[in-house]
Amino acid sequence: MSTVVHVIALGGTIAMTNTGGQGVVPALSGEMLVTAVPALRQVAEIGTTSFRQLPGAHLGFGDLEALAGAIQDALSAGGQGVVVTQGTDTIEETAFALDRLLDVDAPVIVTGAMRNPTLPGADGPANLLAAVQVAASQIARDLGVLVVMNDEIHAARFVRKMHTSSPAAFASPLMGPIGMLAEGRVRIIVRPERIPALRRTEAAIEAPVALVTFGLGDDGRMLGAAIDAGFSGVVIEGMGGGHVSEPAADEVGRAAQVVPVILASRTGTGEVLRETYGFVGSEIDLQRRGVVRAGWLDGLKARVLLSLALRGGAEREAVARLFAPWGG
């Protein structure tokens, strides 16, 4: 019996073409993407679903929760792996959200393209072929959700988009890719520890989470504005190891008394410090004021985790426990 891989298309650059207006827009269906790469049929039996037709920037948490259900259905129907095609703007967030929502052993791969199909050297077909090769591979099982771009295999928890337009835009600066493809063969170098998925709920609670980055001379008033605007939680990207200015520290403390506040680093790489600095606005001071450390999750992934937790009805006490496996 041949391996069955299901391709679920969400739109994005990989599916964009010019439809008569200015610039390209999502227009190609999942079936059209698969038909354009005949070599896919040599790898697996391919099923397709055109799930959304959106730019990556237009996706929301409701789309991803529905997508997780569609992936589960595809696997339950006999699929051995799933490939999701979407816009690269939000791949790092989508992949991490799916990784937290899905409790499956089968490979789930997210891919896309940096060059749309109308451009010379469009990378979508090669990325799609590589993603299907990984999805069909037995050695890619039990790794959580993966991102395959440019013949590299990245764990959802590590991957980041590092360039606006380069075909080599995706990297995992904290640990590097966990594998690669060579002549169509899948190589896994590192197997990350599996972290239990979140409990999925039928009806998500609307729980917007703000992401606030702190810079030189920042007094924290944007954080106060986020609380006044009704956000259910806040992720702050502090300077360096997790620091803010002296006046901003008071704003952080006030916010932490109202909603969960998660402390990440604006550097995007490395673990938020725990017990090194003791000045006002340092990581020690902010923890005393009630913040929860994001560990080594960057701000975008910390926001995804907090959003999914709050949408699932997690209480404040449970939030800290959810960040513990990530070094928080």
BELCORFEN-V767857 format. One record per helix or strand. SS is the DSSP state (hx for helix, st for strand). FROM is the first residue (numbers start at 0). TO is the last residue. If there is no record, write none. Layout:
BEGIN
ss-><SS & SS>
from-><FROM & FROM>
to-><TO & TO>
END
This chain:
BEGIN
ss-><st & hx & st & st & hx & hx & st & hx & hx & st & hx & st & hx & hx & st & st & st & st & st & st & st & hx & st & st & hx & st & hx & st & hx & hx>
from-><3 & 12 & 15 & 24 & 29 & 37 & 44 & 55 & 60 & 80 & 87 & 106 & 123 & 137 & 144 & 151 & 159 & 169 & 178 & 184 & 208 & 220 & 232 & 242 & 245 & 259 & 282 & 291 & 298 & 315>
to-><10 & 14 & 16 & 25 & 34 & 41 & 53 & 57 & 75 & 84 & 100 & 110 & 134 & 139 & 148 & 154 & 160 & 170 & 181 & 187 & 212 & 227 & 238 & 242 & 255 & 264 & 287 & 292 & 310 & 323>
END
